[in-house]
Amino acid sequence: MPSCGPRIENEHKTLTAMVAIYCRARHGGTDEPCEECRDLIAYARKRLAACPFQQDKPTCGRCRIHCYKPEAKAKIREVMRYAGPRMLWHHPLLAIRHLCDGRRKAPPAPDRSPARQKD
């Protein structure tokens, strides 16, 4: 992942860890995620890189902009429901950081309208 800053990097590490926990339990117990889970991580990585908030980004659950497609959003929700409680055991620092980040208030949605020119 190209360097997007520490906030986005932490989000990516947390998501990757959650998907790994989920995949190990649900898809066969290997250290490497299955193809479906690798695709989900790649999709999430692309969405994180395109996040308009970048360093001010809240956790996705508190964000005002929902940038995942409905299928991917449902899959991420399933992964987080399973892996979230287990994160404290497997990755305690990432879990605590994610819980703290979840308390951040979401910034207002950025204005996406084209810039108006003054004549």
DOFIDO-526014 format. One line per field, with one value per residue: residue number from 1; x, y negated, z negated of N, C-alpha, C in turn; residue in three letters. Coordinates in steps of 0.001 Angstrom, whole numbers, plus 500000, padded with zeros to 6 digits. Layout:
// DOFIDO-526014
seq: (NUM,...) .
n_u: (X,...) .
n_v: (Y,...) .
n_w: (Z,...) .
ca_u: (X,...) .
ca_v: (Y,...) .
ca_w: (Z,...) .
c_u: (X,...) .
c_v: (Y,...) .
c_w: (Z,...) .
type: (ala,...) .
// end
This chain:
// DOFIDO-526014
seq: (1,2,3,4,5,6,7,8,9,10,11,12,13,14,15,16,17,18,19,20,21,22,23,24,25,26,27,28,29,30,31,32,33,34,35,36,37,38,39,40,41,42,43,44,45,46,47,48,49,50,51,52,53,54,55,56,57,58,59,60,61,62,63,64,65,66,67,68,69,70,71,72,73,74,75,76,77,78,79,80,81,82,83,84,85,86,87,88,89,90,91,92,93,94,95,96,97,98,99,100,101,102,103,104,105,106,107,108,109,110,111,112,113,114,115,116,117,118,119) .
n_u: (500853,500643,502251,500057,499875,500005,497511,495775,497362,497290,494575,494489,496211,494734,492341,493352,494335,491928,490536,492248,491953,489245,489228,490949,489404,486992,487517,489379,491804,494557,497702,497812,495437,492468,491551,489155,489108,491519,490827,488865,490416,492066,490153,489228,491611,491964,489737,490363,492647,491487,489993,488352,488837,491295,493864,492160,490271,487511,486573,485167,482557,481599,481712,480600,480432,479775,481617,481842,480730,477456,477591,480249,480290,478510,479964,482309,481154,480297,482793,483923,482142,482678,485513,486121,485609,487599,489957,491193,492504,494214,495512,496165,497084,496386,493639,492897,493693,491945,489485,489746,489965,487427,485945,486329,485012,483224,484404,482848,481249,483193,482981,481811,481064,481559,484088,483098,483260,484181,482936) .
n_v: (501185,497826,495149,493595,492208,492323,492820,494022,496207,497614,498257,500001,502077,503003,503856,505871,507667,508384,509623,511768,513243,513918,515387,517543,518929,519422,520266,522357,522367,521623,519779,517821,515664,516739,516679,515202,513649,512253,510715,509116,507682,506288,504717,503146,501841,500259,498568,497318,495892,494036,492506,489541,488210,488971,488418,487481,489356,491119,494218,496627,497290,495015,493102,490511,490793,493447,495630,498179,500803,502316,505199,505656,504120,505548,507921,507035,506156,508630,509878,508154,508442,511039,511107,508854,509054,510927,509700,508440,510516,511602,509393,507120,504368,503189,503557,501997,499477,499232,499218,496817,495034,495351,493756,491256,488256,487920,485975,483209,484006,483757,481101,481882,480612,478979,476469,473126,470511,467135,464388) .
n_w: (500000,500890,499153,497143,494905,491297,490013,491922,492562,490111,490040,492205,491315,489106,490316,492015,490103,488842,490937,491365,488972,489169,491613,491062,489195,490546,493174,493435,491890,492500,492558,494493,496023,497786,501311,501675,499338,499645,501847,500663,498805,500608,501915,499769,499142,501414,501139,498706,499450,501107,499434,498529,496146,495068,492876,490910,490713,489416,487746,489983,489279,488039,489920,492126,494800,496850,498453,499441,501593,501448,501152,500371,498068,496440,496163,494872,492509,491468,491096,489171,487049,486286,485908,484361,481430,480902,481441,479260,478003,479994,481265,479343,479135,481617,481415,479174,480056,482231,480901,479474,481638,482627,481023,481899,483259,486269,488946,490709,493817,496759,499163,502245,504511,507687,507968,507748,510064,509934,511693) .
ca_u: (500000,501430,502171,498944,499910,499887,496108,495288,498166,496746,493288,494782,496727,493627,491446,494051,494350,490563,490228,493047,491286,487999,489519,491486,488323,485875,487890,490366,492858,495940,498217,497510,494002,492010,491420,488023,489518,492534,490083,488220,491476,492477,489070,489262,492826,491674,488793,491091,493534,490659,489187,488533,489226,492683,494327,491050,489300,486994,486373,484145,481238,481191,481936,479399,480464,479914,482219,481861,479551,476635,478063,481501,479938,477935,481036,483154,480388,480367,484166,484138,481356,483374,486896,486236,485825,488806,491128,491880,493342,495217,496233,495622,497377,495523,492255,492711,493776,490706,488426,489941,489618,485976,485354,486539,483849,483439,484396,481773,481540,483808,482143,482218,480545,482643,484402,482399,484158,483624,483127) .
ca_v: (500000,496610,494450,492649,491603,493308,493146,494963,497425,498339,498822,501140,503158,503522,504595,507083,508584,508884,510563,512980,513993,514434,516378,518742,519661,519755,520756,523408,522415,521402,518454,516903,515578,517348,515722,514319,512694,511368,509749,508176,506805,505407,503751,502215,501041,499262,497612,496525,494960,492998,491849,488092,487684,489362,488436,487162,490413,491878,495607,496676,497339,493670,492194,489957,491223,494901,495780,499583,501339,503040,506565,505564,503598,506662,508865,506400,506191,510014,510087,507394,509048,512238,510867,507747,509488,511750,508852,508185,511671,511800,508146,506184,502953,502761,503530,500831,498295,499172,498789,495377,494339,495418,492695,489977,487737,487834,484599,483020,484537,482740,480584,482505,479853,478328,475111,472082,469457,465774,463636) .
ca_w: (500000,500888,497881,497078,493592,490224,489691,492930,492395,488965,490457,493074,490473,488301,491211,492446,488957,488644,492023,491131,487897,489740,492644,490402,488533,491433,494502,493559,490904,492909,492189,495586,496327,499038,502412,501398,498301,500240,502667,499745,498299,501708,502115,498640,499293,502448,500574,497716,500164,501726,498401,498581,494844,494833,491494,490013,490913,488283,488150,491030,488663,487632,491042,492777,496198,496916,499775,499851,502279,500463,500905,499610,496753,495680,495861,493854,491258,490996,490627,487945,485970,485821,485485,483413,480049,480815,481667,477993,477716,481046,481572,478348,479407,482716,480933,478307,480927,483011,479979,479238,482881,482760,480208,482591,483975,487714,489452,491691,495152,497619,500248,503508,505650,508435,507508,508503,510509,509851,512945) .
c_u: (500886,501232,501099,498941,499624,498453,495559,496057,497640,495401,493514,495298,495615,492698,492085,494086,492970,490195,491009,492416,490030,488280,490057,490378,487271,486263,489067,491594,494288,496393,497917,496004,493676,491836,490286,488409,490612,491862,489407,489246,491911,491427,489101,490484,492599,490746,489481,491988,492752,489834,489418,489001,490699,493035,493242,489988,488835,486958,485203,482726,480718,481298,480615,479313,480667,480361,482303,480592,478762,477130,479325,481226,479373,479017,481961,482441,480439,481748,484366,483334,482054,484715,487035,486475,487114,490089,491887,492833,494510,496103,495765,495900,496518,494083,491992,492758,492484,489540,488531,489561,488104,485259,485531,485245,484200,483441,483241,482211,482151,482858,482658,481698,481701,482849,483696,483376,483439,483931,483293) .
c_v: (498769,495879,493382,491919,492640,493709,494208,496283,498262,498970,500071,502328,503810,504359,505904,508117,509189,509914,511859,513852,514669,515585,517668,519582,520172,520444,521712,523377,522282,520015,517404,516860,516243,516263,514721,513243,511756,510309,508688,507187,505817,504330,502695,501300,499921,498176,496731,495486,493795,492221,490338,487498,487917,489326,488092,488246,491027,493356,495633,496688,495974,492653,491738,490369,492731,495252,497230,499912,502165,504456,506556,505047,504702,507654,508314,506424,507593,510317,509394,507952,510285,511881,509793,508188,510289,510936,508582,509317,511779,510579,507056,504708,502411,502625,502293,499545,498126,498722,497295,494566,494309,494356,491317,489539,487637,486368,484433,483543,483434,482343,481153,481757,479178,476894,474090,470982,468120,465056,462185) .
c_w: (500000,499571,497931,495749,492517,489906,490650,492828,491226,489297,491309,492260,489663,489156,491655,491322,488723,489709,491828,490049,488438,490714,492047,489810,489505,492734,494515,492686,491378,492476,493251,495837,497669,500102,502165,500376,498797,501108,501797,499182,499380,501971,501009,498720,500315,501903,499524,498389,500769,500703,498436,497251,494523,493347,490479,490035,489594,488663,489128,490449,488253,488764,491661,494248,496202,498331,500245,500624,501260,500146,500034,498197,495865,495275,494775,492503,490639,490406,489282,486775,485410,485183,484421,481975,479864,480986,480378,477633,478712,481295,480608,478643,480547,482250,480081,479120,481728,482130,479676,480463,483089,481954,480855,483260,485454,488130,490434,493054,496013,498738,501562,504725,506367,507924,508400,508852,510384,511161,512667) .
type: (met,pro,ser,cys,gly,pro,arg,ile,glu,asn,glu,his,lys,thr,leu,thr,ala,met,val,ala,ile,tyr,cys,arg,ala,arg,his,gly,gly,thr,asp,glu,pro,cys,glu,glu,cys,arg,asp,leu,ile,ala,tyr,ala,arg,lys,arg,leu,ala,ala,cys,pro,phe,gln,gln,asp,lys,pro,thr,cys,gly,arg,cys,arg,ile,his,cys,tyr,lys,pro,glu,ala,lys,ala,lys,ile,arg,glu,val,met,arg,tyr,ala,gly,pro,arg,met,leu,trp,his,his,pro,leu,leu,ala,ile,arg,his,leu,cys,asp,gly,arg,arg,lys,ala,pro,pro,ala,pro,asp,arg,ser,pro,ala,arg,gln,lys,asp) .
// end
